[in-house]
Amino acid sequence: MDPLLSVRSLRVEATSSVGTIVAVDRFDLDIYPGDVIGLIGESGSGKTTAVRSLLGLTERNVRIAEGSIYFQGEQVLGDGKNHLDRLRGRHVGMVFQNASSSLNPLLKIKTQMRQVLRVNQSAQRAAAHQRRIEEVISRMGFHDPKRVLRSYPHQLSGGMRQRAAIAIAIVSEPEIVIADESTSALDVTTQAEVMDLVRELATDMGHSLIYVTHDLLLAAEVCTRMAVMYGGEIVEEGPTASVIAAPRHPYTLGLLRSVPMWAKKAPLVGIEGTPPRVTPGFIGCRFASRCAHAVGACSEADVEWTQRRDSGFRCIQPKGAPLHTGNG
């Protein structure tokens, strides 16, 4: 089976008052039909910049410096091409972290859904658009979907706005949906409701999903695979069960040890230190300064990717990262 979306050697740089920052580097990712991939990492790891770059939605001070992107085998970025705008909406839908800022406050929800269909499914008649709008909104878990369609964003609660944003993202039936921290601003109860909807997106509605989050617990509920990011790089990737049970990278281990579910009988252990400021020319493992297993070689050269069957990692001492919980 060929991947829907392939990203190769993506490098994204940001210009600031203190110089150039490498926000994403050596980023490789394949999304297959039916995949549910969790992009995991703490704030500042490069997750949001990476997924926004896939759609050409970077800030003015951010640019894609290197890399190639293919969608259904066709190159849309690289070798002088940049057709990322062709993916937005029609093939890849995006659910942003803050629905209030992503929804147009001057337009009703129904109008915003209709606009997306007019742009991405212009060959269909208005009646077909209306049926699709009603079909999608009915699956969003609203008690009164008709009222929601008639509402402006400010007339809805935070959870309702987020579900409306999901409806807008999927109404044109994209093959891939990106959910960027889509539940982090919600209360626990509403978060659970939206996560049920995200799970339905991946299982019942047939969309491939990239779920961006710092919350391993939430990702483990819905994701079939995990890609762990640190310092702008993917440092580990594999099936969710394998990543959780036997992490190969010390950073993944640190994330797991800081989560109560996987350390019920042991005290929670935080990751000391802060992520590095990665500039052009940075050499070595980006986690070395915070890693208890680091040796001199970790800082002397860039760490290459090691592939093992259906998983991989970026570490020269992977055996130093077994997951132990409890007293055993």
N, C-alpha and C positions, 0 to 999 in steps of 0.2 A: 504494500500500500504506500502510495506517495503522500508526503505531507501536504496539508493545505497551505501552510505558511512556513517558510524556512528563513532564518536569520543567520547570517554568517559574518563573524569578525566585526560586529558593530562597535564603533567607537564614537562616543558623543562627548564634546567638549563644551564647557561653559566659560564665558569671559566675565570676570568680576574686577572689582577695584584693586584686588591684590594679585591679579594675574589669571592665568588659564588653569581651570580645574578639569580633570578627566572624570566626568560623571559616570560614564559607562565605557567599558573596555573589554575587548575579546568576548563579546556577547554572542553566543550561539544558541539557537533554540529552534526546535521543530514542533509544529502543532499538527497533529493528525485528526481526521474526522472522529468526533466523539471524545477527544481528549479533554480532561479537566486538569489543568496544570496550575499549581499554586506557586506564585513567585513570592518567596519569603525573605524577610530581612528587616533589620531595625531601620528606623528613620535615618535617611542619609545614605542608604546602601545603593541607591540608584534605580530602585524598582519603578517608580513613577516616570522618571526620565526615560527609562528603557521603553516602556509601553507607549508613552506619548510619541516617542521617536518612530515607532512602527507606523504611526498614522500621520507623521509630519506635523505634530501639534506641539512642537517645542517652543519655548519662550524666545524672545528676540535675541537674547544673549547666548543662546544655546544653538549649536550646529552639529550636524552629523559629519564627522571628520572622515570616517572610513566605514566600509562595510557594504554588504549586499543583502537585499531582501527579495524573496521570490514568493509569489502567490499562485498556487495551482500550477507551478512549474514556470510561470512567466516572471521575468525579472522586472521588478517595479522600482528598485533602487540599486544604484551602482553602475559602473561603466558609463558614466555620463547621464544615466537615466534617473529621474525622480518623478514617479507616477503614484506616490503614496496617496494623493488625493482621490485616486480611483477606488481605494479600499474603504475610505471612510463612509459609514452609513450603509452602503450597499452590501459590502462583503464583511466588514468588521464594525461591530457596534461597540460604543464606549459608554460605560456607566462611571461617572466621576464620583470622587469622594464626597463632594458637597453638592447635593442636588439643587440647593437654593441658588448657587452661582451658575449651574449648568442649564437650568431652565430659564426660558424667557419670561420675565415677570409681567410683560404686557400682553401675553397671549394665553388663551385658554389651553388646557392640556390637549383637547381634541384638535385644535388648530395646529399645535406643534407636531402632533402625530401625523396629521394630514400633510403638513409641509414635507416631512421626511419621505412619505410615500410618493408625493409628487416629484421629488427630485430623483429618487432611486427606483421607482416603479411607474415611470411616466406613461408607459403604454397601457396601463390598466385604467378602467373607467372609475369615475367617482364612486359609483355604487360598490365596486369591488374594494375600493379603499375603505369605505365605511364599514363593510363587513369585516375587513381585516382589523380595523381599529376596535370594533366591538369584541371580536374574538380575543384579541390580545389583552384588552383591559379587563375582560371577564376572568382572566387567569391570574390577575395580579393580587387577588385576595381582598379586594375592596368590598365593604358591606353594601355600598351604593355606587356601583361603577358609573352609572349615568350622571350622577352628581359630580363625580370626579372629572369626567370629560367636560362638563360645563364650567369647571372651576379654574380660577387663576392659581398659580403656584402658592401665593401667600394665603390662600383660603384652605390649604391642606396642612396637615401635621408633618413633622419631619419624616416619619416613616412612610406616610402616604406620598410625599414628594419623591422619596427615594424609589418607591415602587413605580411611580409615574415615570421617573427617569429611566428605569429598566424597560418599561413598556415602549418608550420612545426609541430606545436603543435597539430593540428587537423587532419593531413593527415591520421593518422592511426585509425581515427574514435573513439577516446576515449569517454567514457560515460560522463566524467566530465572534464571541462577545468578550470584551475586556471589562472586568469589574475592578476598579482601582479603589481599594480601601472603602468599599461601598457600604460598610456597616459601622465604621469606627466612630461616627458622630451620633450614633443612635443609642438609646437606652437598651438595657439587656433584653427586655421582653420584645421590643421592636426589632432588635438585632436578630433574635431567633426567628422571628417571622420572615424577615428579609432573607435570612440564610436559607430557610425552607424554599423560598422562591428561587434563590440562586441554584439550589440543588435541583429544583424542577427544571430550570433552564438547561442544566447539563444532562439530565437523565430523560425527562419526558419530552422536552421540546427539541432535542436533537442538535443543540448548538455545541460547538467546541468552546471551551471557556478558559480564559486566563484570569485567575483570581489573585489579585495583588493584595498582600496583607503582611502585617508584622505578627499576626496572631496565629500561632501554630495550631491551637485548639480548633479554631474555626476552619482553617485550611484542611486539617485532617478529616473533618466531617464530610467534605465534598470533593476533595481532590484525589485523583488517581495517581498523579505524579507531583513531585515537588522539585522546584529549582531554587536553591538557596543562594541569595546574593550578599556579597560583602565588598565594600570598597569599589563598587561599580562592576564587579565581576561575578559570574556564576561560579561558586566554589564547590557546589555539589548538586547533583541532579539524579533522580531515580524514582522508582515506584514509591508511593507514600509509605507503605508498610516497611520497606527496606530502609528508607531514610530514617524513620522513627525508631525502628528496632536496632539498627546497627549503623549509626552515622559514621561516615568516613572522614569528615572534616571536623577539626576541633571547634570551629565556629558553630556548626550545626549542633554539635554536642553541647556547647554552651547555651544555645537557645533552648534546647530540650531540658537541660537541667534547671532552667529558670521558670519552667512551666509546672504548676502543681500536679497536674494529672500524671506526669511521668516521674514524679519524685515524691510519692505520697509518704514514704517512710524516711525520707532524707530531707534535711534543710534545703531551702532553695538557694541556689548559688548564682549570683549575678556575674556578668562578664565585666571585669575591671577594665578601666581605661576608656578611650574614645576612638572612633574610627579615624584613620589617617586622612590628611589632606593630600589627595593624589594629584600630582602635577605631571606634565610631560617629562619623561625621563625617569619616572619612579621605578626603582628596581626592587625585586624581591617580593615575597609573600606580603600581602597587605594586612594580614591578620597577625603577623609575627610579633609585633610589639605587645599584643594582648594574649598571646598563646603560651600556655604553660609547657607545651611540647616543643617550642621553637629551638632550633640549633643555629649555629652560625651560617650554615648553607642556606637557610631560609631567606636570608637577607642579601645574599650575594648574587642571585640571578632570579629572573622571573620563573614562577612555577608553572610548568606546562600541565595541560589537561590529561588525566589518565582515564581511559575508558575501560570498563569492566562489564561486558555483556550489556545489560539494559540500564546501567548506571555509570556514573563517573564522578570524579572529584579533582580538585586542584590542591594537592598537598603532597609533600615529600615524605611525611610520616603518618600516613593514614592509619596505621595500626595503633597509633596513640590516641584514637578516638572511639573506643568502645563505649556503649551506653550502659551504665550500671545504675539501677535504682534500688531503693531499700537498703537493707543491711548486707545483702548478698554480694 
